Amino acid sequence: MENRLKVIATVINDTIYDQRMIRICTSLSTDYEVSLWGRKQSKSVSPERSFMQRRFLFLLSGGPLFYIAYNLRIFCCLLVAKVDILHAVDLDTLPACFAVSKIRNKKLVYDAHEYFTEVPELVTRPRKRALWLYLEKTILPHIKQGITVGQMIAKQYESKYGVPFSVIRNVPVLQNYKPNPTDKKYLLYQGALNKGRGLEALIAAIKDVDIELRIAGSGDLDEELRSLARRLNVDHKVIFLGMIPPQDLPPLTAGAFAGINVSENLGLSYYYSLNNKYFDYIHAGLPSITNPFPEYVNLDKVYKCSVFSIANSADIVSAINLLLMNEELYADLKKNCLIARTKLNWTEEEKKLKQLYASIA
């Protein structure tokens, strides 16, 4: 046990909600001594896992000072920590990990969960984006190994910086999904309530369809979206569930009629996205209403698990009604999901992750 290499992974969010990193750290913990570092954003106690977790508490919750404080803190902790491989998640934790990897001559894996400098929050703020782009251009050419969630983002990074990026998709572990008992048919959106997620158009669409919408997640637009539901007089049909612990999501997902994954094209990060919710819906045998972005279109050519809609209320209404009224199509999509999950699952992705780590360890 003592001879195992030590891996420290860093995220800027709360470790107990990051499903991708929970899967990655669990898989790596069979061969390495793994610790996941992140922020403490809730009072929830960290569940016991096969890897260590360290959650830092900060008075600040955002803005430049927070990012500086976070990187300074983990930089100081990493300088004295027992570690062999650093696993930096996204550009906002990379500066500290990169600096420590150089000072201590440690190996570094960069894990891009999104196309960071193309997220909507930065695309519309050129000064802030310029700073993050400077960090990206300064550090990424010196990275030896990167991983990311989809082929489109991998191609972008490889072409810009000449760094190899392996694709480790955000797919769930195979499990039996037992739906929560319910007497109402409902649509499900799970994920962050942030700009560009198509949630305004989705809530507007609900007034024109005979089905309930349940929203599992929280974010910057939480109060704004609740207010919108009240103004449109659909607050009785739009149920805000807040943050749901990862272990409680599968029954909620499996009990839904269809999943929602309709973002706006507000930048290349969203356009090239391949969200974990898309795969969660597939694993629950749940047809989804999905935006026609490249990764989803390519997967649907093979597996046919979705109907497509842009983030427009009229389009979303049409897609919902298509699933409600075309029982044969709905049954086919549901059957296709159950077939697709036998290929699109963590057992398959884990093999690539372990091969990558074996090559750098």
N, C-alpha and C positions, 0 to 999 in steps of 0.2 A: 504493500500500500504506500509506503513512504517513498518508493522509487518512482512512483507515477509522476509524469509531468503535470505541472500546475497551469491551469488555464483560468484567466480572469476575463470575463466579458462585461462590458460597460454599456448601459442604456441610460437615456435621460428621463425615461418615464418610470412608473412604478413597476417593479419587477413582478408583482403578483398578477398583473393583467397582461403581460407581454407573452402571448401564446407562442409566437415564433421562437422567442428566446427560451421559453420553458422547454419546448421540444428540442431545440439545439443543445441546451445544457444537459438535459436528461440523456440524450443520445451520447454526448461526449463523455458523460460521467462514468460510462462503462469502461472506458480506457484511460481517462484522465481525472485528476482531482480538479473539480470545476467550481468556480464561484461566480455568481451573477451579481453585479453591482448596479444599483439604480437609485431612484428617488423614492422617498416615502410620501405618497400623496393621499393616502387614506389611513384610517385607524385600524383597518383589517390586519390581522396577524398573518404573517407569511406562513402558508401551509408547509408542512414537512416534505422535503423533496430529496432526490438522490444527489443534489448538489447544494452548496452553501449559497446563502443570499445575504447581501448587505444593502440596507436601504438608508440613504442619507436624508436627513431632514434639513430643509432650507427655508429661511424666512421669505425669500423672494420666490415667485412662481413663474416669472418670465422676464423678457427684456434682456438687453446686452449685459447688464450686471449679473443677472442670474447665470448666463452661459459662462461668463468669466469665472464667477464663484464656483460653479460646478466643476469646470475643468481644472481650476487651481486645487480644489479639494481632492479630486481623484488623482491628480498629478502627484500631490504630496503623499497620498496613501500608497500609490503604486510604486513610488520611489523606494519604499521600505518593505513592500509586500513580497512574499515568496511567490514568484511567478516565472513561468517559462514561455508561455504564449499569451499575448494580449489579443482580445477579440473586441474591436471597437465597432459599435453599432451606430451608423450614420455619422454625418459630418460634425454633429454637435458634441460628440464625445471623442472624435478622432485627434484633435490637437494634443490633449493630455497623453493619450496612449502612444501617439507617434513620438512625442518628445521623450517619454520614458523608454520606448523601444530603442531609440538612438543612444540615450545616455547609458542604459544598462545592457545594450546589445541583446535585446530580446526580440523574438519573432512576433510579427504582427499580422493579423488577418483583419481586413476592413470589410464590414458587413453592411451593405447599402440596402436598407429596407425600402427606400424610395429614391427618386432622382432629386436629391435634396435641393439643389440650387434652382430647380424648376417647379417648386411647390407654389401654389397660389399666393401664400402669405409673403413670398419673396418676389415673385414675378411682378407684382404691383407696387413693390417698394425697391426701386433701383439702387438706392444707397446701401440698404441692408444687403441686398443681393450681391452687390459689388464686393462687400466684405467677405461674404461666404464664398463667392467665386475665387477671391484671392486666396483664401485658405485652401480651397479645393485644388487650385492650380499649383499652389506651393507644395502641397503634401502628396497628392495622388500619384504624380510621376515617380515617387520614391517608394510606393507601396509594392511589395513583391507579390501579394496574393489578395484578391478581392472575391467576395461572393455577393450575389444579389438575388432578387426575387423573380426576375423574368428575363427573357432573352433580349427584349428591346432595350432595357436599361443597360444590360451587360454590353451590348454592341456600342451604345453611346460612350460608355466609359473606356472601353477598349480602343475605340477609334480616336478619342480625344487625348488619352494619356498613355496608350500602349501598354496597359496593365491587364494581365489576364483576369477575367471575372468568371467564376463558375456560377451556374444557376442552381440555387437551392430554393425550390418553390415553397410557398406558405400553405402547405397541405396538411390536413389533420391526420392524427393517428386513427387507424381503423378501429371502430368500436360499434357496439349495438346502440342505436338511438331509440329510446323509448319516449314517445311524446307525452307531455303533460296532458291530463284529461281536460277537454274544453268543449263547451257547447256553442262556441262561436267560431266562424271561419275568419281567419285573419292573415294579413300580409305581415312580413317581418323585415324590418331594417335593423341590422346590428352593426355597430361601429361608432366612430367619432361623429359628434354633431358640430361639424366645422364647415367653413365656407367651401362651396364647390361640390358638396356631396349630393346635390339635387334635391335636398330635403324640402325646400320651399315649394318646388314644383310638385313633389310627391304629396305633401299635405294639401295643396290646392286640388290635386286630382281626386282625393278621397271623397270630396263632396259629390262627385259624379259617379261613384261606383258603390255597389251594395256589398261592402266588405269593410272590416275593421283594420286599422293599421296599428301595429305595436312597434315601438322604437326602443331598442336596447342599447344604451350608451349615453355618453354625456360629452360636453364640449363647449366651445365659445358661444355657440348659437342656442344653447339650451333654453334660456328665458325668451329669446326672440321667437323661437319656433313654437313654444307654448302659447305665446301671445298671438301669433299668426293663426294657430288652431282655434283660439277663442274668437278672433275677428271674423274668421270664415265660418264660424258656428259648426265646427266639426270636432270640437274638443271631446265630445262624447264618443267619437269614432277613432280618435287618435290617442293612444295610450302610451305615455312616457314611462318607461320602466327604470330609467337610470342605469348606472353601471351594474352589470350582472357578473358575478364571479365566473371565470371560465368553466368551472365544473358544472355550473347550473345552466349554461347556454344550450347544450345539446337537446335536452327535453323541450325547451322553448322553441328551438329551431325545427325539430322534428314535428311539432304540433301545428306548424304554420301551413297555409295553403301555398304560398310562394314567397321567395326571398327577393329583396330589392337591392340592386347594386348599380345604381344609375347616377354617375357623377357628371359634372360639367367639364368641358374641355377648357380648363383654365391654365393650362401649361403642360409641358411635356411629362411632368411627374405623374399627373392624373392620366394623361393620354396613353402613357406606357405602363400604367399600373396593372397589377395582377393581385387583387386583394384576397386576403385570407377568407373573407366572408363568402366569396364566390365558391371556394372549395368547401367551406362549412355547409353551404346550402346543398351542394352535390352529395356530400356524405350523409346528409339527413334525408336524401331522396327527394329533395325539394326543387322543383323547377324554379328558375329565377328570371327576373326581368333585369336585363343587363345592358350597359352602354356598349355601343358597337365600336369599341376601341381595339387596336390590333391584337393584343394578347388574347382577348376573349373571342374575337372573330376566328383566330387561328385554332383555338381549342374547340370552339363549337363546330368547326368543319369536321373534326374527328369524333366528338362525343355527343353533340346536339342535345344540350341540357337547358338551353335558354331561349327566350324570345327577346328581341332587342328593342330598346327605346332610348331616345335621347332624353336629356333632362328638361323636358317640356311637359306641362300637365296634360295637354291633349294627347300627346304620344303615350304617356304613361297610362292614361285612361284606356286607350285603345289596346295596349298590351295586357292590362289587367282583364279587360272584357274578353279578349281573345282566349285567355286561360280559363276564365269562368264559363265561357259558352262552348268552347271546342273541347269536349270531353276526351275525344280520341287523341288530339294533340297533347293534352295535359297528361294522359296516361302514358303516351310514348316518351315524353320528356322525363317523367318520373322513373320509368323503366331504364332510360338511358343514364340517369344519375346513378342508379345502383350498379350499373355496369362500369361507369367511369370511375367510381371510387375505388374499384379494384386495381386501377392503374395509377390514379392520382392520389396517392396516400404517402404518409411519412415513412413507411417501411422502405419504399422505393427511393425517396429523397435522402433518407438517412445514409444509404449506401454511398452516395456521392459525397456527403459531408465527411464521412469517416475516411474515405479514400483521400480526400483533400488533406485532412489533418495528418494522415499517415505519411503523406508526401513531404510535409513541412516539418514534422516533429523531429 
